[in-house]
Amino acid sequence: MIIKSRQMRIILMYDIYNDETYKDSSNKFRNHLISLGYYMLQYSVYTKCIGSHTMYKYEINKVKKRLPYKANIRVFLITEDQYKKMDLLSGKKSNNELISEKEKYIEL
């Protein structure tokens, strides 16, 4: 059973430096993140919901397995409540965001 107050969000931001393999590295890393369950919040910013903070290190180790060469990657963990308090100043929420906001866990 997942306790709602323990749900966390991983926020991952990255820049891949421009060189001859830039596009290939960028696409491979992006596809790797998507295969791990991340979705794009905005360009080069990805997020994933996890059940508790104890899963954070495990998730980060999975990302580290395919880090692109010549990249600046930052990651942090926030609570689901903090994530929901994020203000959208311009634009609109993506379909991925709208879907992820829906309750997806069954309480037993």
C-alpha positions as CSV (number, residue, x, y, z in Angstrom):
1,M,0.0,0.0,0.0
2,I,1.3,3.4,-0.9
3,I,0.6,6.2,1.6
4,K,-0.3,9.3,-0.3
5,S,1.8,11.7,1.8
6,R,4.9,9.7,1.0
7,Q,4.8,10.0,-2.8
8,M,7.7,11.8,-4.1
9,R,8.8,13.4,-7.4
10,I,12.1,13.2,-9.1
11,I,12.9,16.2,-11.2
12,L,15.8,15.8,-13.6
13,M,17.2,18.6,-15.7
14,Y,19.9,18.3,-18.3
15,D,22.0,20.0,-21.0
16,I,24.0,18.0,-23.4
17,Y,26.9,20.0,-24.9
18,N,27.0,20.5,-28.6
19,D,29.5,18.3,-30.5
20,E,29.4,15.9,-33.4
21,T,27.5,13.3,-31.4
22,Y,25.1,15.8,-29.8
23,K,21.9,14.8,-31.5
24,D,22.5,11.1,-31.1
25,S,23.5,11.4,-27.4
26,S,20.5,13.7,-26.7
27,N,18.0,11.3,-28.3
28,K,19.5,8.2,-26.6
29,F,19.4,9.8,-23.2
30,R,15.9,11.1,-23.7
31,N,14.7,7.7,-24.8
32,H,16.4,6.1,-21.8
33,L,14.5,8.5,-19.5
34,I,11.2,7.7,-21.1
35,S,11.9,3.9,-20.9
36,L,12.5,4.4,-17.1
37,G,9.0,6.0,-16.7
38,Y,10.0,9.7,-16.9
39,Y,8.0,12.2,-18.8
40,M,8.9,15.6,-20.2
41,L,7.8,18.5,-18.0
42,Q,9.3,21.0,-20.4
43,Y,12.3,20.9,-22.8
44,S,15.2,19.1,-21.0
45,V,13.3,18.8,-17.7
46,Y,11.8,15.4,-16.9
47,T,9.9,14.1,-13.9
48,K,8.9,10.8,-12.4
49,C,6.6,9.9,-9.5
50,I,7.9,7.4,-7.0
51,G,6.3,5.7,-4.1
52,S,8.7,6.9,-1.4
53,H,12.0,8.6,-0.8
54,T,13.7,5.2,-0.3
55,M,13.3,4.5,-4.0
56,Y,15.3,7.6,-5.0
57,K,18.8,6.1,-4.9
58,Y,17.6,3.1,-6.9
59,E,16.0,5.3,-9.5
60,I,19.1,7.5,-9.8
61,N,21.4,4.5,-10.3
62,K,19.2,3.4,-13.2
63,V,19.6,6.8,-14.8
64,K,23.4,6.8,-14.2
65,K,23.8,3.6,-16.3
66,R,23.4,5.6,-19.5
67,L,24.7,9.1,-18.9
68,P,25.7,11.0,-22.1
69,Y,29.3,12.2,-22.5
70,K,29.7,15.9,-22.1
71,A,26.5,16.7,-20.3
72,N,25.3,18.7,-17.3
73,I,22.7,16.7,-15.4
74,R,21.0,17.8,-12.2
75,V,18.4,15.9,-10.2
76,F,16.4,16.6,-7.0
77,L,13.6,15.1,-5.0
78,I,10.5,16.8,-3.8
79,T,7.3,15.7,-2.2
80,E,4.2,15.3,-4.3
81,D,2.5,18.1,-2.4
82,Q,5.4,20.4,-3.2
83,Y,5.1,19.4,-6.8
84,K,1.4,20.2,-6.9
85,K,2.1,23.7,-5.5
86,M,4.2,24.6,-8.5
87,D,2.9,27.6,-10.3
88,L,2.5,27.6,-14.1
89,L,3.2,31.2,-15.1
90,S,2.7,30.8,-18.9
91,G,1.6,28.1,-21.2
92,K,-0.5,25.1,-20.3
93,K,0.0,21.6,-18.7
94,S,0.9,18.8,-21.1
95,N,-1.2,15.7,-21.5
96,N,1.4,13.8,-19.6
97,E,1.0,16.1,-16.6
98,L,-2.8,15.9,-16.7
99,I,-2.7,12.1,-16.7
100,S,0.0,11.9,-14.0
101,E,-2.1,14.1,-11.7
102,K,-4.9,11.6,-11.7
103,E,-5.1,9.1,-8.8
104,K,-3.3,6.0,-10.1
105,Y,-2.9,3.9,-6.9
106,I,-5.5,1.7,-5.3
107,E,-5.7,2.0,-1.6
108,L,-6.3,-1.3,0.1
